[in-house]
Amino acid sequence: MLKLVTSTRNRMKALRARRDRGATAAEYALIIAVVIAAIAGLVTAFANAIGANFQQVTNLL
């Protein structure tokens, strides 16, 4: 009987460990997605600012 209880506990621990790894991978994916979105926003903002500066130079010429 003790073997059955020990075996069941070990299986439950293994299942929890697998689920934790999956959740961690999903969290990392969300963090990466947010970082990529922030970088894309910054690049777009800087591109618009640089484009406006080039347009001012073009108008002065």
Helices and strands as residue ranges (DSSP letters): H 2-60
